[in-house]
Amino acid sequence: MMGFGVYIHWPYCTRICPYCDFNVYRNRDVRADLWESVLVDDLRWFAAQTGQRNLSSIYFGGGTPSLMPPELVGRLVETCAELWSPSDNIEITLEANPTDAEQARFSDFRKAGINRLSLGIQSFNTNALKFLGRNHSAAEARAALDLALTVFDRTTLDLIYARPDQSLKQWAEELGAALATGVQHLSLYQLTVEPDTAFQKAVDRQDWALPADPLQADFYDLTQDTCAAAGKPAYEVSNHAAEGDESRHNMLYWTHKDYIGIGPGAHGRLSQGSDRLAISTTLKPADYLTEPPSRKFQTETLSSQGQGAEYLLMGLRLQSGIDMDIYEKLSGAPLPEEVIQNLEGENLAHCTARTLCLTPKGRKLLNRIAVELLTSPEGSGRTG
């Protein structure tokens, strides 16, 4: 059976980071017993929709799921194992911040079934952490990473780079220090300014600005070269790991596999026959806790064009690229040969045995390339 994953969204944080546009809320008066009852019921509801599946991953995201009681995490892991068939090498990830309080729970999370920890370190620089609105110090970040590497089978960390006033030399030192720890996986993101965030307001006030485009490109190239030299190339635009250490859960998203999402604002994708269902969820926690599953989970059947576009947009993020025959089967139309030839001529893409991959140069222009491939009349599936 194809891989299948469960995403569990914990919407609460102790503070809202100024760059964050996720569906998150301040942590106030959370009733763990009520959340357990609702989340377990929702897992059971989905099990009735999916039937028996080979469960390859469970992912606790947020928000800050390391604020969850470990007992609640364990109960949800147990419920998933009861409802579906866990694979022998199931990946069970939990996102955490490296504060002292959360580090104290690492062993309990391991006992609850977590075998992969995702640490939201963001920076090893104290001033940068203050700018990013983080509530941990550089010392806490290093201590948390050291501890995670001893407690969990696998550890990944997040870092944000191309910050205002950051130099290439500073980033090289910071990235080198992270790689030197031996962490198995790194998610490395260029700082972006999302709408309706505190950072957007600061930029609008001209308090600061992102680095100019050429410097951002230099940051990206430095990141790719440094990680590749350390044996952790970019298997996806922002994710780096040696072969075998990729995020199995995120690979479900990027390779058009099935997954469900529970918790406020979670999303899912399910295949039913030739149909592919896109599932979205009520956003506000209070509504989520009171609405029945039939109301809180909204379902849309994706069109063939929608399925093809989603497969292309997600799959081109991967170094391994997409299978053009799968795209054609999903969308009902082939990819435009003329556009592909032009991309190859510009060294933005290459094709091998019906696989389309973007080059390192092409991955910098992913959105532009996707638009060209999807809007060409030859590849759009439109007639007349």
C-alpha positions in Angstrom: 0.0 0.0 0.0 1.0 3.6 -0.6 2.3 5.6 2.4 -0.2 7.4 4.5 0.3 10.1 7.1 -1.5 11.8 10.0 -0.9 15.5 10.8 -2.0 16.8 14.2 -2.1 20.5 14.6 -1.6 22.0 18.1 -2.6 25.7 17.7 -1.1 27.2 20.9 2.2 29.1 21.5 3.5 31.0 24.5 4.0 33.9 22.2 3.4 34.7 18.5 6.6 35.2 16.5 6.5 38.4 14.4 7.2 36.5 11.1 4.6 33.8 11.6 1.4 33.5 9.6 0.3 30.1 10.8 -3.0 29.4 12.5 -1.7 29.9 16.0 -3.0 31.4 19.3 -1.7 32.4 22.6 -1.6 29.5 25.2 -4.4 30.3 27.7 -6.4 28.0 29.8 -6.0 24.9 27.6 -8.1 21.9 28.8 -6.0 18.9 27.8 -8.8 16.5 28.7 -11.2 18.2 26.3 -8.6 18.3 23.5 -7.9 14.6 24.0 -11.6 13.6 23.7 -12.1 15.7 20.5 -8.9 14.8 18.8 -9.4 11.0 19.5 -12.9 11.2 18.1 -11.7 13.0 15.0 -9.1 10.3 14.4 -11.8 7.7 14.6 -14.0 9.6 12.3 -11.3 9.8 9.7 -10.5 6.1 10.1 -14.1 5.4 9.0 -13.4 7.4 5.8 -10.0 6.0 5.0 -10.4 2.3 5.8 -7.3 0.4 6.7 -4.1 2.1 5.6 -0.4 1.5 6.1 0.6 4.4 8.4 4.0 5.6 7.6 4.2 8.9 9.6 2.6 10.9 12.3 3.5 14.6 12.6 2.7 16.9 15.5 2.9 20.5 14.2 1.8 23.9 15.3 1.9 26.2 17.0 4.1 24.6 19.6 3.2 20.9 20.2 5.9 20.5 22.8 3.5 22.5 25.0 1.2 19.5 24.9 1.2 17.1 27.9 3.3 14.1 26.9 0.4 11.9 28.1 -1.8 13.5 25.4 0.8 12.9 22.7 1.1 9.3 23.8 -2.7 8.8 23.7 -2.9 10.1 20.2 0.0 8.0 19.0 -1.7 4.9 20.5 -5.0 5.8 18.9 -3.4 6.1 15.4 -1.7 2.7 15.9 -5.1 1.2 16.8 -6.9 2.7 13.8 -4.3 2.1 11.1 -1.4 -0.3 10.5 1.9 1.3 11.5 4.8 0.5 9.2 7.9 -1.0 10.8 9.9 2.2 10.4 7.1 4.6 11.2 8.3 8.2 11.6 6.7 10.1 14.5 7.8 13.7 14.6 7.1 16.5 17.1 8.0 20.1 16.7 9.6 21.8 19.8 11.2 25.0 20.8 14.5 24.8 22.7 13.5 26.4 25.9 14.6 24.9 29.2 11.0 24.1 30.1 10.5 22.1 26.8 13.8 20.4 27.1 12.7 18.9 30.4 10.0 17.1 28.5 12.1 15.5 25.8 12.5 12.1 27.6 8.7 12.0 28.3 8.0 12.7 24.6 10.4 9.9 23.7 8.5 7.5 26.0 5.2 8.7 24.4 6.4 7.4 21.0 8.2 10.4 19.4 11.2 9.2 17.5 12.0 12.3 15.5 12.2 15.8 17.0 12.0 19.0 15.0 13.7 21.9 16.8 12.7 25.4 16.0 16.1 26.9 16.7 15.9 29.6 14.0 19.3 31.0 14.9 22.4 30.4 17.1 22.8 34.2 17.4 21.4 35.9 20.5 20.7 39.2 18.8 19.0 37.5 15.8 16.8 35.5 18.2 15.6 38.8 19.8 14.9 40.2 16.4 12.9 37.1 15.4 10.9 37.3 18.6 12.1 34.0 20.0 11.8 33.2 23.7 15.0 31.1 23.9 18.7 32.0 24.0 21.5 30.8 21.9 22.8 28.8 24.8 19.4 27.1 25.2 19.4 26.3 21.5 22.7 24.5 21.6 21.8 22.6 24.8 18.5 21.5 23.4 20.1 20.2 20.2 22.8 18.3 22.1 20.1 16.7 24.3 17.8 15.9 21.4 20.6 14.1 19.6 21.0 11.8 22.5 17.3 11.2 23.3 15.7 10.8 19.8 16.5 8.5 16.9 16.5 11.4 14.5 16.6 15.2 14.9 16.0 18.0 12.5 16.4 21.8 13.1 15.1 25.0 11.5 17.2 28.0 10.8 16.2 31.3 9.2 18.8 33.2 7.2 19.1 36.2 4.9 18.1 38.4 7.9 18.5 42.2 7.8 22.2 43.2 8.3 23.3 39.5 8.3 26.5 39.0 6.4 27.4 35.9 4.3 30.4 35.3 6.6 28.0 35.3 9.7 25.7 32.8 7.9 28.5 30.6 6.9 29.7 30.4 10.5 26.2 29.8 11.8 25.4 27.1 9.3 28.8 25.4 9.7 28.3 25.3 13.5 24.9 23.6 12.9 26.4 21.0 10.5 29.2 20.3 12.9 26.8 18.9 15.5 26.0 16.0 13.3 22.2 16.7 13.2 20.6 14.5 10.6 18.3 17.0 8.8 18.2 20.7 8.4 15.3 22.9 7.2 16.8 26.2 6.1 14.5 29.1 5.2 15.2 32.5 3.8 13.4 35.1 5.8 10.2 36.1 4.1 7.7 38.8 5.1 4.2 37.5 5.1 1.0 39.6 4.9 -0.7 40.6 8.1 2.3 39.8 10.3 4.2 42.1 12.7 7.1 41.9 10.3 5.0 43.2 7.5 4.0 46.2 9.6 7.6 46.8 10.5 8.7 46.7 6.8 5.8 49.0 5.9 7.1 51.5 8.5 10.5 51.1 6.9 12.0 50.0 10.2 14.1 47.5 8.2 14.3 45.8 4.9 15.2 42.4 3.5 18.6 42.0 1.7 18.6 42.9 -2.0 17.7 40.1 -4.4 21.3 39.5 -5.6 22.5 39.1 -2.0 19.6 36.8 -1.3 20.7 34.7 -4.2 24.2 34.6 -2.7 22.8 33.4 0.6 21.0 30.6 -1.2 24.0 29.5 -3.2 26.2 29.5 -0.1 23.6 27.4 1.7 23.4 24.8 -1.1 27.2 24.6 -1.5 27.9 24.3 2.2 25.3 21.6 2.9 26.3 19.6 -0.2 30.0 19.7 0.9 28.9 18.4 4.3 27.0 15.4 2.8 23.6 17.0 3.3 22.5 18.2 -0.1 19.1 19.8 -0.8 16.7 17.0 -1.6 14.0 19.7 -1.5 14.2 23.5 -2.0 14.7 24.3 1.7 15.4 20.8 3.2 18.8 19.1 3.5 19.8 15.6 4.5 21.8 12.6 3.5 20.0 9.9 1.7 17.7 8.0 4.1 17.3 10.9 6.5 14.7 12.8 4.5 11.4 13.8 6.2 9.2 10.9 5.4 6.1 12.9 6.4 6.8 15.9 4.2 7.7 13.5 1.3 4.0 12.5 1.4 3.1 16.1 0.6 5.7 16.5 -2.1 4.9 13.1 -3.8 1.1 13.3 -4.0 0.4 10.7 -1.3 -2.5 10.6 1.1 -2.6 12.2 4.6 -5.2 13.5 7.0 -5.0 16.5 9.2 -6.7 17.1 12.5 -6.6 20.1 14.8 -7.7 23.7 13.9 -6.6 24.8 10.4 -5.1 21.4 9.4 -5.3 20.2 5.8 -5.5 16.7 4.2 -5.5 14.9 0.9 -7.3 11.6 0.3 -7.7 9.5 -2.8 -11.0 7.8 -3.4 -11.1 5.9 -6.7 -10.2 8.5 -9.4 -11.1 11.4 -7.1 -8.7 13.3 -4.9 -10.2 15.1 -2.0 -8.8 18.3 -0.5 -9.8 18.6 3.1 -9.6 21.8 5.1 -10.5 22.4 8.8 -12.2 25.0 10.9 -9.7 27.6 12.1 -10.7 28.8 15.5 -10.0 26.4 18.4 -13.3 27.2 20.2 -15.3 26.3 17.0 -13.1 23.2 16.4 -13.8 21.8 19.8 -17.6 22.2 19.5 -18.4 21.5 15.8 -19.1 17.9 14.7 -16.7 16.4 12.2 -19.2 16.7 9.4 -19.1 20.5 9.8 -15.5 21.2 10.9 -13.9 19.2 8.0 -14.7 20.8 4.6 -14.1 18.6 1.5 -13.5 19.7 -2.1 -13.0 17.3 -5.0 -10.0 18.5 -7.0 -10.4 18.7 -10.8 -8.0 16.8 -13.0 -6.3 20.1 -13.8 -6.1 20.9 -10.1 -4.5 17.5 -9.3 -2.0 17.9 -12.0 -1.1 21.4 -10.9 -0.7 20.3 -7.3 1.5 17.4 -8.3 3.7 19.7 -10.4 4.0 22.5 -7.9 4.9 20.2 -5.0 7.1 17.7 -7.0 9.3 20.3 -8.7 10.4 21.3 -5.2 12.2 18.0 -5.0 15.7 17.4 -6.5 14.3 14.1 -7.9 11.6 16.1 -9.8 8.3 14.7 -11.2 7.2 11.8 -13.4 5.7 13.4 -16.5 3.5 10.4 -17.2 2.0 10.7 -13.8 1.3 14.4 -14.4 -0.3 13.6 -17.7 -2.5 10.9 -16.1 -3.6 13.3 -13.4 -4.2 16.4 -15.5 -5.4 14.8 -18.7 -2.8 16.6 -20.8 1.0 16.4 -21.3 3.5 19.0 -20.2 4.3 21.4 -23.0 7.3 20.2 -24.9 8.3 23.6 -26.2 8.4 25.1 -22.7 10.5 22.1 -21.4 12.9 22.5 -24.3 13.3 26.2 -23.6 13.9 25.5 -19.9 16.5 23.0 -20.8 18.2 25.5 -23.1 18.4 28.0 -20.3 19.8 25.3 -17.9 16.7 25.6 -15.7 15.6 22.0 -16.1 16.6 18.7 -17.5 14.7 15.5 -18.5 15.8 11.9 -18.2 13.5 9.0 -18.9 10.3 10.9 -18.6 11.4 12.6 -15.3 11.5 16.4 -15.2 13.8 18.0 -12.7 14.8 21.6 -12.1 18.5 22.4 -11.9 19.8 24.4 -8.9 19.5 27.5 -11.0 15.9 26.5 -11.9 14.9 25.9 -8.3 15.5 29.6 -7.6 12.8 30.4 -10.2 10.4 27.6 -9.2 7.2 29.8 -9.2 8.0 31.4 -12.6 8.7 28.0 -14.2 5.5 26.4 -12.7 3.4 29.3 -14.2 5.1 28.7 -17.6 4.4 25.0 -17.6 0.8 25.3 -16.4 -0.4 28.2 -18.5 0.9 27.1 -21.9 -2.1 26.1 -24.1 -0.2 22.9 -25.0 0.0 21.7 -21.4 -3.2 23.3 -19.8 -5.6 20.6 -20.9 -7.8 23.3 -22.5 -9.3 23.0 -25.9 -10.9 25.4 -28.4 
